[in-house]
Amino acid sequence: MQTILSVQNLVFNFPTEDIFNDITFSIYEKDRVAFIGPNGCGKTTLIKLILGKEVPNKGNLTLLRGLTVGYLSQDVIQSEENTLYQEALLVFEDLIKLEKDLQVLEEKIALDPSNQKLIDDYGKKQHHFLINNGYDYQYLIDMFLSKFGFKKEDYNRKINTFSGGEKTKMSFAKLLLSKPDLLILDEPTNHLDLSTIEWLEDYLKGYEGTLIFVSHDRYFINSLATKIYEIENHKISYYKGNYDYYVNEKRVRYETQLKAYNNQQKEIAKMKRFIEFFMPKPRFVSRAKDRINKLNHMKIIDKPQGEEKAMKINFKGDSLLGKKMIGFEHVDLGYDKNKILINDVNALVLGKDRLAIMGDNGTGKTTILKCILETLAPINGSIVRYRTMNIGYIDQHHFDIKGSQTLVENYMEEFPMMGEKNIYNHLGKFNFSDDDFFKTLDMLSGGEKMRLVLSKIILKEYDLLLLDEPTNHLDIITKQALIRALDDYEGTIIFVSHDRHFVDEIANKILYFSGGKSYYHDGNYQDFKELEKQLFDLVDTKETSNKDEKKNTKIKTNSLSLNKLEEKIKKIEIQIDKLKKSQFDEEIYSNSVKMKEIDEQISSLEEELILLSEEYLERA
């Protein structure tokens, strides 16, 4: 297997902080590598070193010569004056030029069908065009742009008219279309819809190049990673497998190292007692010195770190197990009667339930939380509170914490009776250290802001917690601490999250929003996914039967489920591929009549493929 990236004895420091101390590792062709570790450990710095944006203090970092490297950034966009579609077409400039060359050759062959040189030239160029997806690039552009949430009406908009988030999605789509040899992704699931994340996972599983990614999404890592490098304490550790393997193997290594550490500490204590006892006695000085020499040359085993740094969280709340808390009765959600996001939501939340609200961005997840809080009224129907309750709410805007106050000053203002010493101790439970206490709010990272919000919410007692994306900006270790705390919480939880592992660990009920409808399910996300296909296929069947009464199209696609439609598309693609390959046979390309017949068959099938693909994209 060819080595893509080699790192040897690399050392990197910032002026006030050590990042990497003598790390060595290699990445090979077609590897799927996840870099993991707590926030601030150096994951993004390592990516910058690989990209050449930072230079190591010592050691070597070598990329394979001629390797094309793709990294998600705004630099992927060539010109914001281009339209969305023009920018996407830039990926296929060479193919488009080749396509024009083929058209010119076709015209020449039509005028001189017996010219063998023209036919041979056409065959070679068409083969290159074929194996590089020349006949599919427009379909690929449509598919990728659609998956990242763009509609056909967006194609002629200039890039500079899109929002920052939309530009990032455009960059991502263009990056994937370009298919670099080495694809580097830093938190790729941030700000993506749940359906887009799941599509991205499936796409990357079949990616032909090498993949390096940084992620705090355990589901995503488990789905893709074949190797894991953990960055911790300025070192890097290798695990061959996905995240579940890493968890088990790390526990085994921890226990092994702890046992070795304890045995060595006993041996050291025994030597020290020997030295202390025999050194003053002249007859045994040489033996004591021998023990001193052994101690001085002993390779000390470091004490392994477990989860000492995990947050200590304890939410307060009374158990109202099985009692009615909140009911949703035929609720329509939205901000405008003319633009309803979700129709006819019906659900019941009981005491100690953990209801996860899931779905793509813009489907009404945060809207329903605002309706529960009564800061927004539903368009139709009612949300019933069956009892008086104290509600604790964390929304995504809590991350907009700003100001010149220090962390401690902010706490003193909000909790004046708590006392400075208690504030220090309390913040320490949330992994804030002495250096952090005097940071201003403007200096806090996203993860630190989330920890600050959590540290405040647990000081009060709530019957119901409403949490809007509570794991945003948290690393995996901190997420696990939050999961344990919510497991121990006696109250009721309603939360919005696209973090599938978090939902699986917490939720006992799912309210899923899709296509203007809600799906209510008892169980966690994994259970829901097993039933999702049946649920959505039932909806597809019902909707297509209504459409078929109104439409009489050339191709009856609406009667097919998405899976059947996908199978039909694949069969036609295989037919087209076989026909195109047959044009390289001498008996075909030397016979202009047969060539024309096959071209007509290909054209007919491609027209059918376009209709099927448009139907698939619209419904998917």
Secondary structure as UniProt FT lines:
FT   STRAND          3..14
FT   TURN            15..16
FT   STRAND          17..28
FT   TURN            29..30
FT   STRAND          32..36
FT   TURN            39..40
FT   HELIX           43..51
FT   STRAND          58..63
FT   TURN            65..66
FT   STRAND          69..71
FT   HELIX           74..76
FT   TURN            80..81
FT   HELIX           84..89
FT   HELIX           90..92
FT   HELIX           93..111
FT   TURN            113..114
FT   HELIX           116..131
FT   TURN            132..136
FT   HELIX           137..147
FT   TURN            148..149
FT   HELIX           152..154
FT   TURN            155..156
FT   HELIX           159..161
FT   HELIX           164..178
FT   STRAND          182..186
FT   TURN            188..191
FT   HELIX           194..205
FT   STRAND          210..214
FT   HELIX           218..224
FT   STRAND          227..232
FT   TURN            233..234
FT   STRAND          235..240
FT   HELIX           243..278
FT   TURN            279..280
FT   HELIX           282..284
FT   HELIX           285..297
FT   TURN            308..309
FT   STRAND          324..336
FT   TURN            337..338
FT   STRAND          339..351
FT   STRAND          354..359
FT   TURN            361..362
FT   HELIX           365..372
FT   TURN            373..374
FT   STRAND          380..385
FT   STRAND          391..394
FT   HELIX           396..400
FT   HELIX           407..414
FT   TURN            416..417
FT   HELIX           420..428
FT   TURN            429..431
FT   HELIX           434..437
FT   HELIX           441..443
FT   HELIX           446..457
FT   TURN            458..459
FT   STRAND          464..468
FT   TURN            470..473
FT   HELIX           476..488
FT   STRAND          492..496
FT   HELIX           500..506
FT   STRAND          509..514
FT   TURN            515..516
FT   STRAND          517..522
FT   HELIX           525..550
FT   TURN            558..559
FT   HELIX           562..582
FT   TURN            583..584
FT   HELIX           586..589
FT   HELIX           592..619
//
